[in-house]
């Protein structure tokens, strides 16, 4: 109720019409899906509700824009794909980092062959979430606030890369995953778990005698996963949310002509024959690489998007979903992408449980990946 009221207050402040609220029980959203005046829904709920809400939306004839990750298990991944194929109603995974300005510039560079044939990429989700997983103090679950009510349970029960898509989504668009290429297999490795325990013990509202200090956390503090693709590239994905550190998605893209290493804290590039031998170039320089390869979407909408969430990328991902619904076309990031990217979680979990054994990705496209063509961000429309 408090969150609903805060949302209504924000809407009032914005001076727009108040929405109807469906909150009688956990299944109240079904009533919303019964309406004839709704064409699409955005699902921004706790993770365990993502797939079931997306499936119910598609069955009701509504486009589903589902927050990340889109699924938690392989069964849920197949549920998304099968429901899409049975109903013909699309799902879009709302991976906003695919629309980050520097990410889209690098995508543009990849497509213009700046790096040559791609060989390797690195990415991840490296974000100190201890203050998110516990709020207030060292509280989680019942009685906690915000994401600490539900997100922390995944750290308690799962040793897996539980949040892979912020990093792997952008790399997948650069490597044409599900569109001429696919993820084939992965192997995962995990450190021990210490970060959340130490946070509880050292917190002013915790301590060594606090009940939560006795908990055994399953999630390793740093989990690394190597993915092999059908075209022979490798992708190294890192999940790192339990330790003190600045935010980073840890991007690197490497091809036969050169390499870029970029994120909020640094953006650098080396292209053989263009860069000074064995020396990085700063991509941020005026008139430099990022400016030269700025994506047409950002050139067209960048000023308009600047006030929206996460530095503007939320505008682009929501615009893509809304335009897909309005035009009645398949979204640029579809059910097959949602399944393939989200499958990293259960496959990494199984790899770790089986002593780092290789795991093989299902072909969610049932062979269609061979002939499907890239569609993501090909122009300046959405």
ChimeraX attribute file (.defattr): number of C-alpha atoms within 10 A of each C-alpha:
attribute: neighborCount
match mode: 1-to-1
recipient: residues
	/A:1	7
	/A:2	7
	/A:3	10
	/A:4	11
	/A:5	10
	/A:6	11
	/A:7	14
	/A:8	16
	/A:9	13
	/A:10	13
	/A:11	14
	/A:12	12
	/A:13	9
	/A:14	9
	/A:15	9
	/A:16	9
	/A:17	9
	/A:18	12
	/A:19	9
	/A:20	7
	/A:21	11
	/A:22	13
	/A:23	11
	/A:24	8
	/A:25	7
	/A:26	9
	/A:27	11
	/A:28	12
	/A:29	16
	/A:30	14
	/A:31	9
	/A:32	17
	/A:33	21
	/A:34	13
	/A:35	11
	/A:36	10
	/A:37	8
	/A:38	12
	/A:39	17
	/A:40	23
	/A:41	21
	/A:42	20
	/A:43	21
	/A:44	14
	/A:45	13
	/A:46	14
	/A:47	20
	/A:48	17
	/A:49	16
	/A:50	23
	/A:51	25
	/A:52	15
	/A:53	22
	/A:54	29
	/A:55	24
	/A:56	16
	/A:57	28
	/A:58	23
	/A:59	17
	/A:60	19
	/A:61	19
	/A:62	23
	/A:63	29
	/A:64	30
	/A:65	30
	/A:66	27
	/A:67	22
	/A:68	24
	/A:69	26
	/A:70	34
	/A:71	30
	/A:72	22
	/A:73	19
	/A:74	18
	/A:75	13
	/A:76	20
	/A:77	25
	/A:78	20
	/A:79	19
	/A:80	25
	/A:81	22
	/A:82	16
	/A:83	20
	/A:84	22
	/A:85	12
	/A:86	10
	/A:87	13
	/A:88	14
	/A:89	22
	/A:90	28
	/A:91	31
	/A:92	26
	/A:93	29
	/A:94	27
	/A:95	26
	/A:96	22
	/A:97	22
	/A:98	28
	/A:99	22
	/A:100	19
	/A:101	20
	/A:102	24
	/A:103	21
	/A:104	24
	/A:105	21
	/A:106	25
	/A:107	24
	/A:108	21
	/A:109	20
	/A:110	19
	/A:111	14
	/A:112	11
	/A:113	13
	/A:114	17
	/A:115	23
	/A:116	17
	/A:117	15
	/A:118	21
	/A:119	17
	/A:120	20
	/A:121	26
	/A:122	20
	/A:123	27
	/A:124	26
	/A:125	23
	/A:126	21
	/A:127	17
	/A:128	18
	/A:129	18
	/A:130	19
	/A:131	14
	/A:132	18
	/A:133	28
	/A:134	23
	/A:135	18
	/A:136	15
	/A:137	15
	/A:138	25
	/A:139	19
	/A:140	22
	/A:141	17
	/A:142	9
	/A:143	11
	/A:144	17
	/A:145	17
	/A:146	16
	/A:147	17
	/A:148	23
	/A:149	19
	/A:150	17
	/A:151	18
	/A:152	21
	/A:153	15
	/A:154	17
	/A:155	21
	/A:156	14
	/A:157	12
	/A:158	16
	/A:159	27
	/A:160	30
	/A:161	30
	/A:162	23
	/A:163	22
	/A:164	23
	/A:165	32
	/A:166	19
	/A:167	26
	/A:168	29
	/A:169	25
	/A:170	22
	/A:171	24
	/A:172	22
	/A:173	21
	/A:174	23
	/A:175	27
	/A:176	18
	/A:177	25
	/A:178	25
	/A:179	20
	/A:180	16
	/A:181	20
	/A:182	25
	/A:183	25
	/A:184	17
	/A:185	18
	/A:186	23
	/A:187	23
	/A:188	28
	/A:189	22
	/A:190	21
	/A:191	12
	/A:192	13
	/A:193	19
	/A:194	16
	/A:195	19
	/A:196	28
	/A:197	18
	/A:198	16
	/A:199	21
	/A:200	25
	/A:201	18
	/A:202	13
	/A:203	12
	/A:204	10
	/A:205	12
	/A:206	18
	/A:207	17
	/A:208	14
	/A:209	10
	/A:210	13
	/A:211	11
	/A:212	17
	/A:213	18
	/A:214	12
	/A:215	12
	/A:216	14
	/A:217	21
	/A:218	17
	/A:219	28
	/A:220	24
	/A:221	20
	/A:222	20
	/A:223	23
	/A:224	20
	/A:225	25
	/A:226	18
	/A:227	24
	/A:228	20
	/A:229	17
	/A:230	13
	/A:231	16
	/A:232	13
	/A:233	18
	/A:234	19
	/A:235	24
	/A:236	22
	/A:237	25
	/A:238	26
	/A:239	24
	/A:240	24
	/A:241	25
	/A:242	25
	/A:243	19
	/A:244	14
	/A:245	12
	/A:246	9
	/A:247	16
	/A:248	18
	/A:249	22
	/A:250	21
	/A:251	23
	/A:252	21
	/A:253	23
	/A:254	22
	/A:255	19
	/A:256	14
	/A:257	16
	/A:258	19
	/A:259	23
	/A:260	22
	/A:261	19
	/A:262	22
	/A:263	17
	/A:264	11
	/A:265	9
	/A:266	11
	/A:267	20
	/A:268	19
	/A:269	20
	/A:270	22
	/A:271	22
	/A:272	15
	/A:273	9
	/A:274	10
	/A:275	13
	/A:276	11
	/A:277	10
	/A:278	9
	/A:279	12
	/A:280	16
	/A:281	18
	/A:282	17
	/A:283	21
	/A:284	14
	/A:285	12
	/A:286	10
	/A:287	10
	/A:288	12
	/A:289	20
	/A:290	23
	/A:291	15
	/A:292	13
	/A:293	17
	/A:294	19
	/A:295	25
	/A:296	18
	/A:297	18
	/A:298	22
	/A:299	12
	/A:300	12
	/A:301	16
	/A:302	18
	/A:303	10
	/A:304	11
	/A:305	16
	/A:306	15
	/A:307	13
	/A:308	12
	/A:309	11
	/A:310	12
	/A:311	13
	/A:312	21
	/A:313	23
	/A:314	22
	/A:315	20
	/A:316	23
	/A:317	23
	/A:318	17
	/A:319	14
	/A:320	22
	/A:321	27
	/A:322	20
	/A:323	15
	/A:324	19
	/A:325	20
	/A:326	11
	/A:327	9
	/A:328	13
	/A:329	12
	/A:330	19
	/A:331	23
	/A:332	20
	/A:333	24
	/A:334	21
	/A:335	30
	/A:336	26
	/A:337	26
	/A:338	27
	/A:339	28
	/A:340	28
	/A:341	26
	/A:342	28
	/A:343	28
	/A:344	33
	/A:345	22
	/A:346	22
	/A:347	25
	/A:348	28
	/A:349	23
	/A:350	19
	/A:351	21
	/A:352	21
	/A:353	14
	/A:354	12
	/A:355	11
	/A:356	17
	/A:357	16
	/A:358	18
	/A:359	21
	/A:360	15
	/A:361	19
	/A:362	17
	/A:363	16
	/A:364	22
	/A:365	18
	/A:366	9
	/A:367	11
	/A:368	13
	/A:369	18
	/A:370	14
	/A:371	11
	/A:372	15
	/A:373	14
	/A:374	16
	/A:375	14
	/A:376	16
	/A:377	20
	/A:378	14
	/A:379	10
	/A:380	12
	/A:381	12
	/A:382	20
